């Protein structure tokens, strides 16, 4: 009996010790709404790593930034209704995980979580992660992002994961191993409206030049981007063949005007695949191409030349999405890649065509399968489906409308084939 009591005391004492350790391990930082204080105290906490609770309002001034170089979980407060209480105002690259000095990186980057914080009035990049071995960006709100102004164009990104713009333009390149692991971007609310949409490269969620990541972008609301709303481009498989992209259950509404660079199609909804590396092995090599699944998203693309979705990744699955475009020159689904499954999407509104397939650079625009897509509420200026020159062996099944076929050996069922 005494032995049992002794063991029970040990268990209870151990439990209490763990609880005390857990409470001690979490740092709590209270905002003073004062840039002279807030950046310094948050940086001190983040520099120690571990879990950090931010309470109240923090003012990062014009260019305040906190550098992340250790495993860290930064969490804000919510009320009983789930409304965010913690706010971080201002700053430039408010939370930044920079590249290491030695490139390519020799060791994996930190594991990073940023959750339940309202970022308001940041200049350019509220969350910028260029070096990590896993990241969770969840439940945040982003508003009033102020673009960086340059003579060529302006820049702003709500959530940036990747190594592109942090490198000098003259030496900018893919850095293998800089961004790895599981990247989860979920349930964030981004309003990226700005006063100069025709001059601003405005991105919502941008994941670029990562290595072997398991990427999930889901449940986010992204509004008023003046370039691309959700973009996962030029991401490479790991040496072991690991890597995947899933974009699902997001709600996207683009701006009406957008920056016509680097292409005249703007502003756009969801983009996956290859652009900067589109002329090389990345786009056509199955050992490098990261397969993407895009499902159950709602995209409303409002620009004159908008793309609802741009698919530049071989073997992508685009399924059960609702895509609305509202201008004559817009395109709900624009495909350059091959071997994709475009299935059971509901396409509404108006545009040049509902589905447009064309080769580009090393992207073949061939062997895609388009079935059971609902085009009944879409008005096409030219044809519901267009196969451009050199597109081959694509197939489409429909229940009315036209398919303009300028390609080779494309199979058309249920639509009227036209060739001019």
BELTA-V997520 format. One record per pair of residues at least 6 apart in sequence whose ideal C-beta (glycine too) atoms are under 8 Angstrom apart, sorted by sequence separation. I is the first residue (numbers start at 0). J is the second residue. If there is no record, write none. Layout:
# BELTA-V997520
[[I	J] [I	J]]
This chain:
# BELTA-V997520
[[31	37] [45	51] [59	65] [77	83] [78	84] [87	93] [98	104] [99	105] [128	134] [147	153] [166	172] [193	199] [206	212] [236	242] [259	265] [276	282] [281	287] [282	288] [300	306] [324	330] [358	364] [377	383] [30	37] [44	51] [76	83] [77	84] [99	106] [118	125] [146	153] [147	154] [164	171] [221	228] [235	242] [258	265] [280	287] [281	288] [300	307] [310	317] [324	331] [334	341] [346	353] [357	364] [358	365] [386	393] [395	402] [402	409] [404	411] [75	83] [76	84] [118	126] [128	136] [146	154] [147	155] [156	164] [163	171] [166	174] [193	201] [206	214] [221	229] [234	242] [257	265] [258	266] [273	281] [323	331] [346	354] [356	364] [31	40] [75	84] [76	85] [99	108] [146	155] [257	266] [273	282] [298	307] [308	317] [322	331] [332	341] [374	383] [402	411] [41	51] [75	85] [126	136] [145	155] [154	164] [191	201] [206	216] [219	229] [234	244] [256	266] [257	267] [272	282] [298	308] [322	332] [144	155] [162	173] [191	202] [255	266] [356	367] [384	395] [28	40] [41	53] [96	108] [162	174] [191	203] [204	216] [254	266] [308	320] [332	344] [402	414] [404	416] [28	41] [96	109] [113	126] [126	139] [144	157] [216	229] [231	244] [253	266] [261	274] [341	354] [384	397] [393	406] [401	414] [402	415] [404	417] [405	418] [125	139] [189	203] [253	267] [308	322] [332	346] [383	397] [395	409] [399	413] [400	414] [401	415] [402	416] [403	417] [404	418] [96	111] [126	141] [162	177] [189	204] [204	219] [216	231] [231	246] [253	268] [273	288] [293	308] [307	322] [317	332] [331	346] [354	369] [369	384] [390	405] [391	406] [392	407] [394	409] [395	410] [397	412] [398	413] [399	414] [400	415] [401	416] [402	417] [403	418] [28	44] [41	57] [125	141] [141	157] [162	178] [203	219] [307	323] [384	400] [386	402] [390	406] [391	407] [392	408] [393	409] [394	410] [395	411] [396	412] [397	413] [401	417] [403	419] [111	128] [141	158] [161	178] [187	204] [204	221] [214	231] [229	246] [251	268] [293	310] [307	324] [331	348] [383	400] [384	401] [385	402] [386	403] [388	405] [389	406] [390	407] [391	408] [392	409] [393	410] [394	411] [395	412] [396	413] [397	414] [26	44] [160	178] [203	221] [251	269] [354	372] [382	400] [383	401] [384	402] [385	403] [386	404] [387	405] [388	406] [389	407] [391	409] [392	410] [394	412] [94	113] [125	144] [139	158] [272	291] [291	310] [305	324] [329	348] [331	350] [353	372] [382	401] [383	402] [384	403] [386	405] [387	406] [390	409] [395	414] [37	57] [45	65] [46	66] [51	71] [53	73] [111	131] [121	141] [184	204] [214	234] [229	249] [249	269] [271	291] [329	349] [330	350] [334	354] [382	402] [385	405] [386	406] [26	47] [37	58] [38	59] [45	66] [48	69] [49	70] [50	71] [51	72] [53	74] [54	75] [73	94] [109	130] [110	131] [113	134] [114	135] [118	139] [123	144] [203	224] [291	312] [305	326] [315	336] [329	350] [330	351] [332	353] [334	355] [335	356] [353	374] [379	400] [382	403] [37	59] [38	60] [45	67] [46	68] [47	69] [48	70] [49	71] [50	72] [51	73] [52	74] [53	75] [54	76] [108	130] [109	131] [110	132] [111	133] [112	134] [113	135] [114	136] [115	137] [117	139] [118	140] [119	141] [120	142] [121	143] [122	144] [123	145] [136	158] [160	182] [184	206] [201	223] [202	224] [205	227] [212	234] [229	251] [271	293] [290	312] [293	315] [294	316] [298	320] [300	322] [304	326] [307	329] [310	332] [314	336] [317	339] [318	340] [322	344] [327	349] [328	350] [329	351] [330	352] [331	353] [332	354] [333	355] [334	356] [335	357] [379	401] [381	403] [26	49] [28	51] [30	53] [32	55] [42	65] [46	69] [48	71] [49	72] [51	74] [52	75] [53	76] [108	131] [109	132] [110	133] [111	134] [112	135] [113	136] [114	137] [115	138] [116	139] [117	140] [118	141] [119	142] [120	143] [121	144] [122	145] [123	146] [201	224] [207	230] [228	251] [246	269] [289	312] [290	313] [292	315] [293	316] [294	317] [295	318] [297	320] [298	321] [300	323] [301	324] [303	326] [306	329] [307	330] [308	331] [310	333] [313	336] [314	337] [316	339] [317	340] [318	341] [319	342] [321	344] [322	345] [323	346] [325	348] [326	349] [327	350] [328	351] [330	353] [331	354] [332	355] [334	357] [335	358] [364	387] [374	397] [375	398] [386	409] [25	49] [26	50] [27	51] [28	52] [30	54] [31	55] [32	56] [34	58] [41	65] [42	66] [45	69] [50	74] [52	76] [108	132] [110	134] [111	135] [112	136] [113	137] [114	138] [115	139] [116	140] [117	141] [118	142] [119	143] [120	144] [121	145] [122	146] [123	147] [136	160] [160	184] [182	206] [201	225] [202	226] [203	227] [204	228] [206	230] [207	231] [210	234] [211	235] [269	293] [288	312] [290	314] [291	315] [292	316] [293	317] [294	318] [295	319] [296	320] [297	321] [298	322] [299	323] [300	324] [301	325] [302	326] [303	327] [304	328] [305	329] [306	330] [307	331] [308	332] [309	333] [310	334] [311	335] [312	336] [313	337] [314	338] [315	339] [316	340] [317	341] [318	342] [319	343] [320	344] [321	345] [322	346] [323	347] [324	348] [325	349] [326	350] [327	351] [335	359] [353	377] [369	393] [370	394] [375	399] [24	49] [25	50] [26	51] [27	52] [28	53] [29	54] [30	55] [32	57] [33	58] [34	59] [38	63] [93	118] [107	132] [112	137] [114	139] [117	142] [120	145] [122	147] [200	225] [201	226] [202	227] [203	228] [204	229] [205	230] [206	231] [207	232] [208	233] [209	234] [210	235] [211	236] [228	253] [246	271] [288	313] [290	315] [291	316] [293	318] [294	319] [295	320] [296	321] [297	322] [298	323] [299	324] [300	325] [301	326] [303	328] [304	329] [305	330] [306	331] [307	332] [308	333] [309	334] [310	335] [311	336] [313	338] [314	339] [315	340] [317	342] [318	343] [319	344] [320	345] [322	347] [323	348] [324	349] [330	355] [335	360] [337	362] [364	389] [365	390] [366	391] [368	393] [369	394] [370	395] [371	396] [372	397] [374	399] [24	50] [25	51] [26	52] [28	54] [29	55] [30	56] [31	57] [32	58] [34	60] [37	63] [38	64] [45	71] [63	89] [64	90] [104	130] [113	139] [118	144] [134	160] [158	184] [199	225] [200	226] [202	228] [203	229] [204	230] [206	232] [207	233] [208	234] [209	235] [210	236] [211	237] [288	314] [290	316] [292	318] [294	320] [299	325] [303	329] [306	332] [307	333] [309	335] [310	336] [313	339] [316	342] [318	344] [321	347] [324	350] [336	362] [337	363] [341	367] [342	368] [346	372] [353	379] [364	390] [365	391] [366	392] [367	393] [368	394] [369	395] [370	396] [374	400] [25	52] [27	54] [30	57] [31	58] [38	65] [63	90] [64	91] [67	94] [182	209] [199	226] [203	230] [207	234] [208	235] [210	237] [211	238] [244	271] [269	296] [293	320] [302	329] [306	333] [312	339] [317	344] [335	362] [336	363] [337	364] [338	365] [340	367] [341	368] [342	369] [343	370] [345	372] [346	373] [350	377] [352	379] [364	391] [365	392] [366	393] [367	394] [369	396] [384	411] [30	58] [45	73] [57	85] [59	87] [61	89] [62	90] [63	91] [64	92] [65	93] [67	95] [68	96] [93	121] [178	206] [197	225] [202	230] [206	234] [211	239] [213	241] [216	244] [217	245] [221	249] [268	296] [285	313] [336	364] [337	365] [338	366] [339	367] [340	368] [341	369] [342	370] [343	371] [344	372] [345	373] [346	374] [348	376] [349	377] [351	379] [352	380] [356	384] [357	385] [363	391] [365	393] [34	63] [55	84] [56	85] [57	86] [59	88] [60	89] [62	91] [64	93] [65	94] [66	95] [67	96] [68	97] [87	116] [95	124] [127	156] [131	160] [158	187] [196	225] [213	242] [214	243] [216	245] [217	246] [220	249] [221	250] [222	251] [223	252] [224	253] [225	254] [269	298] [282	311] [300	329] [310	339] [335	364] [337	366] [338	367] [339	368] [341	370] [342	371] [343	372] [344	373] [347	376] [348	377] [349	378] [350	379] [351	380] [352	381] [354	383] [355	384] [356	385] [357	386] [358	387] [364	393] [54	84] [55	85] [56	86] [57	87] [58	88] [59	89] [60	90] [61	91] [63	93] [64	94] [65	95] [66	96] [85	115] [86	116] [87	117] [89	119] [91	121] [129	159] [157	187] [178	208] [179	209] [182	212] [184	214] [185	215] [189	219] [191	221] [192	222] [193	223] [211	241] [212	242] [213	243] [214	244] [215	245] [216	246] [217	247] [218	248] [219	249] [220	250] [221	251] [222	252] [223	253] [224	254] [268	298] [283	313] [334	364] [337	367] [342	372] [343	373] [346	376] [347	377] [348	378] [349	379] [350	380] [351	381] [352	382] [353	383] [354	384] [355	385] [356	386] [357	387] [384	414] [54	85] [55	86] [56	87] [57	88] [58	89] [59	90] [64	95] [66	97] [85	116] [86	117] [87	118] [88	119] [89	120] [90	121] [91	122] [92	123] [93	124] [94	125] [96	127] [98	129] [99	130] [123	154] [124	155] [126	157] [128	159] [129	160] [158	189] [177	208] [178	209] [179	210] [181	212] [182	213] [184	215] [185	216] [186	217] [188	219] [189	220] [191	222] [192	223] [211	242] [214	245] [216	247] [217	248] [218	249] [219	250] [220	251] [221	252] [223	254] [225	256] [226	257] [268	299] [282	313] [300	331] [310	341] [336	367] [341	372] [345	376] [346	377] [349	380] [352	383] [353	384] [354	385] [356	387] [357	388] [358	389] [383	414] [53	85] [56	88] [59	91] [83	115] [85	117] [86	118] [87	119] [88	120] [89	121] [90	122] [91	123] [92	124] [93	125] [94	126] [95	127] [96	128] [97	129] [98	130] [123	155] [124	156] [125	157] [126	158] [127	159] [128	160] [129	161] [130	162] [157	189] [177	209] [178	210] [179	211] [180	212] [181	213] [182	214] [183	215] [184	216] [185	217] [186	218] [187	219] [188	220] [189	221] [190	222] [191	223] [193	225] [210	242] [215	247] [217	249] [225	257] [226	258] [268	300] [352	384] [355	387] [357	389] [358	390] [83	116] [86	119] [89	122] [91	124] [93	126] [94	127] [95	128] [96	129] [97	130] [123	156] [125	158] [126	159] [128	161] [129	162] [177	210] [179	212] [180	213] [182	215] [184	217] [185	218] [186	219] [187	220] [189	222] [190	223] [191	224] [216	249] [224	257] [225	258] [267	300] [298	331] [334	367] [352	385] [357	390] [53	87] [59	93] [83	117] [87	121] [95	129] [96	130] [157	191] [174	208] [176	210] [178	212] [181	215] [185	219] [191	225] [266	300] [277	311] [351	385] [356	390] [90	125] [92	127] [96	131] [124	159] [173	208] [175	210] [184	219] [189	224] [266	301] [267	302] [382	417] [129	165] [155	191] [266	302] [270	306] [265	302] [268	305] [272	309] [274	311] [356	393] [71	109] [74	112] [77	115] [87	125] [127	165] [155	193] [228	266] [232	270] [267	305] [268	306] [269	307] [270	308] [271	309] [272	310] [273	311] [70	109] [71	110] [72	111] [73	112] [75	114] [76	115] [226	265] [227	266] [228	267] [229	268] [230	269] [231	270] [232	271] [265	304] [266	305] [267	306] [268	307] [269	308] [270	309] [271	310] [272	311] [273	312] [307	346] [69	109] [70	110] [71	111] [72	112] [73	113] [74	114] [75	115] [153	193] [225	265] [226	266] [227	267] [228	268] [229	269] [230	270] [231	271] [232	272] [233	273] [264	304] [265	305] [267	307] [268	308] [269	309] [271	311] [272	312] [68	109] [70	111] [71	112] [73	114] [74	115] [75	116] [225	266] [226	267] [227	268] [228	269] [229	270] [230	271] [232	273] [233	274] [263	304] [264	305] [270	311] [271	312] [354	395] [365	406] [67	109] [72	114] [74	116] [75	117] [153	195] [224	266] [232	274] [233	275] [264	306] [267	309] [364	406] [73	116] [159	202] [227	270] [232	275] [233	276] [272	315] [67	111] [155	199] [161	205] [163	207] [271	315] [153	198] [154	199] [155	200] [156	201] [157	202] [158	203] [160	205] [161	206] [162	207] [163	208] [244	289] [246	291] [247	292] [251	296] [253	298] [257	302] [259	304] [264	309] [133	179] [134	180] [137	183] [141	187] [152	198] [153	199] [154	200] [155	201] [156	202] [157	203] [158	204] [159	205] [160	206] [161	207] [162	208] [235	281] [240	286] [243	289] [244	290] [245	291] [246	292] [247	293] [248	294] [250	296] [251	297] [252	298] [253	299] [255	301] [256	302] [331	377] [130	177] [131	178] [132	179] [133	180] [134	181] [136	183] [137	184] [138	185] [140	187] [141	188] [143	190] [144	191] [146	193] [152	199] [153	200] [155	202] [156	203] [157	204] [158	205] [160	207] [161	208] [242	289] [243	290] [244	291] [245	292] [246	293] [247	294] [248	295] [249	296] [250	297] [251	298] [252	299] [253	300] [254	301] [255	302] [129	177] [130	178] [131	179] [132	180] [133	181] [134	182] [135	183] [136	184] [137	185] [138	186] [139	187] [140	188] [141	189] [142	190] [145	193] [152	200] [153	201] [161	209] [203	251] [233	281] [243	291] [244	292] [246	294] [247	295] [248	296] [249	297] [251	299] [253	301] [254	302] [257	305] [311	359] [129	178] [131	180] [133	182] [134	183] [136	185] [137	186] [138	187] [139	188] [140	189] [141	190] [144	193] [146	195] [156	205] [160	209] [243	292] [245	294] [247	296] [251	300] [252	301] [253	302] [313	362] [128	178] [134	184] [135	185] [137	187] [141	191] [236	286] [246	296] [313	363] [356	406] [131	182] [136	187] [236	287] [311	362] [352	403] [38	90] [235	287] [236	288] [253	305] [328	380] [146	199] [201	254] [236	289] [327	380] [235	289] [268	322] [282	336] [30	85] [34	89] [83	138] [146	201] [234	289] [30	86] [32	88] [83	139] [201	257] [30	87] [83	140] [201	258] [179	237] [196	254] [200	258] [196	255] [197	256] [199	258] [62	122] [173	233] [175	235] [196	256] [197	257] [198	258] [200	260] [231	291] [48	109] [61	122] [67	128] [77	138] [196	257] [197	258] [59	121] [173	235] [192	254] [196	258] [197	259] [53	116] [191	254] [272	335] [75	139] [98	162] [157	221] [272	336] [201	266] [264	330] [98	165] [97	165] [98	166] [244	312] [107	176] [108	177] [264	333] [104	174] [108	178] [110	180] [196	266] [228	298] [103	174] [108	179] [102	174] [103	175] [104	176] [107	179] [103	176] [104	177] [107	180] [103	177] [102	177] [98	174] [212	289] [282	360] [283	361] [98	177] [232	311] [282	361] [283	362] [282	362] [283	363] [277	359] [278	360] [279	361] [277	360] [278	361] [277	361] [277	362] [273	362] [272	362] [173	276] [152	258] [152	260]]
